[in-house]
């Protein structure tokens, strides 16, 4: 199983998945991390800039963990057979370990949008521009 985690700063799970260009890819076998490798995308390869109809570098992962993503991006990932997970956990390895044990705190995109609306004044429908079809 391959699990991608958004990590723009290469240190923590980061939010704004649509704009993220750096992802840790974890290879997991029998619940154990076998390998961890950094994938760096160009700006044009970010979800915000790329077309949902085109192949993507993250199409080979089964799970994608991030601090936030819009509903459009959730639908886009699901249509490619990728399980989108939004979590408040910021520690990379802790997020993976918790996911594998079923104890990862998970938020819905609506919970994240509600938080952003109050904290930052974002428009939930246009957050990261990722609500494209």
C-alpha positions in Angstrom: 0.0 0.0 0.0 1.2 3.5 -0.8 0.2 6.4 1.4 0.9 10.0 0.5 1.1 12.8 3.1 1.1 16.5 2.1 4.2 18.2 3.6 5.1 21.5 1.9 7.7 22.2 4.6 8.9 18.5 4.4 8.6 18.3 8.2 4.9 18.3 9.1 1.5 17.4 7.6 0.4 20.6 5.9 -2.9 22.0 4.8 -4.1 23.5 1.5 -3.6 20.2 -0.4 -4.6 21.9 -3.7 -1.4 24.0 -3.7 1.0 21.5 -2.1 4.0 20.5 -4.1 5.8 18.2 -1.7 4.5 14.8 -0.5 6.0 12.0 1.6 5.2 8.7 0.0 5.1 5.8 2.5 5.3 2.2 1.3 3.5 0.1 3.8 3.4 -3.7 4.0 1.5 -5.7 6.6 1.0 -2.5 8.7 4.8 -1.7 8.8 6.5 1.2 7.0 8.9 -0.2 4.5 10.1 3.0 2.9 9.5 6.8 3.0 10.4 8.9 0.0 9.8 12.6 -0.9 7.9 13.4 -4.1 8.3 17.0 -5.3 5.9 18.3 -7.9 6.2 21.4 -10.0 3.6 24.2 -9.5 1.9 23.0 -12.7 1.6 19.5 -11.2 -0.2 20.7 -8.1 -3.9 19.7 -7.9 -4.9 23.3 -8.1 -3.1 23.8 -11.4 -3.5 20.3 -13.0 -6.6 19.0 -14.8 -8.6 16.3 -13.0 -8.9 14.5 -16.4 -5.1 14.1 -16.8 -2.9 11.5 -15.1 -1.3 12.7 -11.9 1.9 11.7 -10.1 -0.1 10.7 -7.1 -2.5 8.4 -9.0 -0.6 5.3 -7.7 -1.3 6.0 -4.0 -4.3 4.4 -2.2 -4.5 7.0 0.6 -3.7 10.7 0.7 -3.5 12.4 4.1 -3.5 16.2 4.5 -4.5 19.0 6.9 -7.2 20.3 4.6 -8.8 19.9 1.2 -11.9 21.2 -0.5 -14.9 19.1 -1.3 -14.0 19.2 -5.1 -10.6 17.8 -4.4 -12.1 15.1 -2.2 -14.4 14.1 -5.1 -11.5 14.2 -7.5 -9.4 11.8 -5.4 -12.2 9.5 -4.7 -12.9 9.3 -8.5 -9.4 8.0 -8.9 -9.8 5.4 -6.2 -7.7 7.4 -3.6 -9.0 7.6 -0.1 -8.7 11.3 1.0 -8.1 11.9 4.7 -8.1 15.2 6.5 -6.5 15.3 9.9 -5.4 17.8 12.5 -2.4 15.6 13.2 0.8 17.4 12.1 3.5 14.8 12.9 4.1 12.8 9.7 5.1 9.5 11.2 2.5 9.8 13.9 -0.2 10.3 11.3 0.8 7.2 9.4 1.1 5.1 12.5 -2.3 6.3 13.8 -3.8 5.7 10.4 -2.5 2.1 10.3 -3.8 1.4 13.8 -7.2 3.0 13.1 -6.7 5.8 15.7 -6.0 8.8 13.4 -8.2 11.8 14.2 -10.1 12.5 11.0 -12.1 15.7 10.0 -14.6 16.2 7.2 -14.0 18.8 4.5 -17.0 20.7 5.9 -15.4 20.8 9.4 -12.2 22.2 7.9 -14.1 24.8 5.8 -16.1 25.9 8.8 -12.9 26.4 10.8 -11.3 28.3 7.9 -14.4 30.5 7.5 -14.2 31.7 11.1 -10.4 31.9 11.3 -9.4 33.2 7.9 -12.5 34.4 6.1 -12.1 31.9 3.2 -15.0 31.1 0.9 -15.8 27.4 1.4 -16.8 26.8 -2.2 -13.6 28.3 -3.6 -11.1 27.2 -1.0 -7.8 26.5 -2.9 -9.8 26.6 -6.2 -10.2 22.9 -5.8 -14.0 22.6 -6.2 -13.7 22.2 -9.9 -15.5 19.3 -11.5 
